[in-house]
Amino acid sequence: MENQRPVDAVVHLETLKLLSEVADYLGRLPVNPMTHGMKRKIEEHLQRPGANAHRARIEQTAKDQQWLVRLQAGECFTGSDRYTPVGLPVVDCLVMGGQVHLRSPALSHAIRNGTVADADQMAVSFGRELAEGIDIELTKITPVTSGFVAKNWPNHRHQFK
């Protein structure tokens, strides 16, 4: 599937969605043995063993392809602002196309490894800074830096449509 052209996986997903909509539509029609049989056949096809795993692979391939297309078009930027003493960014930013995704690795680390009071104090402090506004210098993501960004933004592609 990785060798599909950028639109192939997206088109495949659209076809699966359309097939599901057809089955729903057939289910709303007046009862007819032929209609019911076709609806059942479509549903069995969509629910066959391995279909969900295949759909998940197609969805990931489509997201990967969309990421690559946006990367090649120069539509991807990343940046960070304010760091903790151990070097974790207080805020990370990923811009892809017209969408912005913000996260706080420092706050996430405090939630996972610190006390609730530490995490709450950090969240309040960050909220105050954010209320006054923060500036993040963005850097264009290039094919060279894309591997680094993908590794540091696990599941980043799930954030964008």
Secondary structure, DSSP 8 states (H G I E B T S, - for coil): -TTS-TTHHHHHHHHHHHHHHHHHHHHHS---HHHHHHHHHHHHHHHSTTHHHHHHHHHHHHHHHHHHHHHHTT-EEEEEEEE-TTS-EEEEEEEETTEEEEE-HHHHHHHHHS-HHHHHHHHHHHHHHHHH------EE--HHHHHHHHHHSTTGGGG--
